[in-house]
Amino acid sequence: MKLTKRAQSIKPSPTLAITAKANRMKAEGIDVVGFGAGEPDFDTPDNIKEAAIKAIKSGFTKYTPSSGIDELKDAIIEKFRKENNLKYERNQVVICCGAKDVLYNIAQVLFEEGDEVIIPAPYWVSYPDQVVLAGGTPVFVPTKEENGFRITGEDFKKAITSRTRAIIINSPSNPTGGAYDAKHLEEIGEIALKNNLTIISDEIYERMVYDGFKHVSMASLSDKIKEITLVVNGVSKTYSMTGWRIGYVVGDKNVISAIVNLQSQSTSNPTSISQKASVEALRGDQSTVDMMVKAFDERRKYIVKRLNSIKGVSCYNPQGAFYVFPNFSKLYGKKLKDKVINSSSDLAELLLEVKVAIVPGVAFGDDAYIRLSYATSMDNIKKGIDRIEEFVGKLS
């Protein structure tokens, strides 16, 4: 059967591929340390699971409205009011099958052939592919570690053309853990306003911030910036609910309506049971979130210190999320036996041989780096970094 050009252009998610390979090795009895996972290693809190069980027992197992149930919409509206000082109505909210599904739907209703979307690099791996699948063209703008991996206003303005339709901002960021403060967001917002651009603000890691950093939602900066901003979020990272597949977006009611129509022809609706569980996640006890963030912070401090102690490796200290993005490029050109490291992909292959799974930075748009997730136990982190350090020591 002949595949469409669209289907042939799709690349599998490298993060999921690395995790799958590490899991296969583990299933074969190999003691591999996996740093690829983009999900918390903690279990979903009991109160959330109990809410799902209650929903099942009460028979809440049928179709729901395509846009999601009003109870969850109201919980999302309350969350934005309390945490972000933002006011939305029900017709400005749509619930989808995960934040990734939200972003895919946004691309489908906003972009078409000839449209350009600015994506600061390093970027989450799915952004460009989703733009391409919608017919658009991703325009990558490199960022610098010394700038906290944030796009500058000057570079943003240089990338804008008559075909530019939007910019995607991810704060805190996957893969770098870098985050935007209010000053930097305001600069981006004002430039977007002057050029009639949509801002897609992916804030999925907003609760996972460290060292006193305060997350600021792009839409909270002004009424005008709010009007052009679509805020994407979900329950997967904050509440360790990655498999429950609930994400949401708030913003312009016309865009939201288009997403609802699209969803009615694709997934029909987000899972009924997961929606009830998500209501409890947003409205229930938040102490487990604080516990997870505290544990992530301890791991972050350890892994950054250890990586920076390895000769030839430097690691940016992230403000948020649960990833580090260390620079290994000083090791390029070195070799282990007869195998030369010329790229992050080469490095990833060799590290797998010493039973460490990482994601090469080239997947995120910067080949000088690799991504390690510290959403794994401290014992695994120590073991994995020990192996990396030993590996680097053997290079010549």
Residue, then its C-alpha position, 0 to 999 in steps of 0.5 A: m500500500k502506498l503511504t502519503k507524503r505526510a505519513q512518510s514525513i513522520k519520525p518516531s519520537p526519539t525519547l519514546a524510542i530510547t525508553a523502549k530500547a532501555n525497557r527491552m534491555k531490562a526485560e532481557g535481564i540487562d542492568v541498564v540505567g534509563f535516563g530517557a523517561g519524560e514522566p515522574d517515577f512516582d505513583t499517581p496519588d491515592n486520592i486521584k486513583e480513588a476518584a477514578i475507581k469511584a467513577i467506574k463504580s458509579g458507571f461514569t464510563k460512557y462518552t462525554p462531550s467532545s470538549g470535556i465535562d463541565e466539572l473538569k472545565d470548572a476545576i481548570i478555570e479555578k486553577f487558572r484563577k487561583e494560581n495564575n490570576l487569569k479568568y476564563e469561561r467554559n467556552q475558552v477551555v477544551i480538554c484533550c487526550g494529553a497535552k501532546d494531543v492539545l498541541y497537535n490539535i492546535a497545529q491542525v486548526l491554526f497552520e496550513e501550507g506556507d505558514e511558518v512557526i518559530i520554535p526556539a531551539p533546543y525544543w521538545v521533539s514533537y513541536p516541529d513534527q506537529v507543525v509539519l504534519a499540519g502543512g506548516t514550516p518550523v523555523f528554528v531559532p537557536t538559543k544560548e546556554e549563557n542566556g538560560f536557553r531563552i530566545t532573545g527579542e532580537d533573535f525573535k524579530k529577525a526570524i519573523t517574516s510575512r509568513t510567520r503565524a506563531i511562536i511556541i514558548n515552553s517554560p519551564s523547558n523540556p529538554t533544558g529545564g530553562a525558564y522564562d521570567a516575567k521580563h523575558l516573557e513581556e519582551i516576547g509578548e510585545i513583539a508577538l503583539k506588534n506582528n499579529l502572532t499567536i503565542i502557544s505557551d506550553e506550561i506543562y512543567e509550571r509546578m516543577v520549579y526550584d531555587g525560588f523561581k516563580h513561574v509566570s504564565m504568558a497570558s497573565l502579563s496583560d489583557k492584550i497578550k492574553e488575547i493572542t495566547l493559548v496556554v497549554n497544560g495538563v495533569s501528567k507531569t504535576y500529578s504523575m498521571t502520564g498514562w491517564r492522558i488528560g491535557y487542556v488548553v485555554g484561550d480564544k473561544n474561536v480557536i477552542s471551538a475549532i479544536v472541539n470540532l476537530q476532536s469530535q471527528s478524531t478521539s470523540n472525547p477525552t476518557s471519562i474516568s480520567q476526567k473525573a480523576s483529574v478533577e480530584a487532582l486539581r481540587g484535592d490535596q496537593s501535598t504529594v506535588d510538593m513531595m515530588v518537587k522536593a525529591f526532584d530538587e534533591r536529584r537535580k542538585y546531585i546530578v548537576k554537581r556530579l556532571n560538572s565534576i566530570k572532565g570535559v562535561s559542563c551542565y547548566n543548572p535548570q530552574g524547572a522541569f526534571y531534565v538536565f541538558p549537559n554539554f558533552s561536545k568537548l569529548y567529540g573526536k575522542k574514541l573508545k577503542d576503535k569507536v570515535i565520538n563525533s556526535s550526540s548520537d554516537l555518544a548515546e550508542l556508546l553509552l548504551e554499551v555501558k548500560v546507560a540510556i540517554v537521549p541525544g541532543v540532536a533530537f532536540g535541535d542541539d547536537a552538542y548536548i544530551r538530555l538526562s531525565y532525573a525522574t528516576s531514583m537517586d540510586n539509579i542516578k548515582k549508578g548511572i553517573d558513575r558509569i558515565e564518569e567511568f566511560v569518559g575516563k576510558l576515552s582517548 
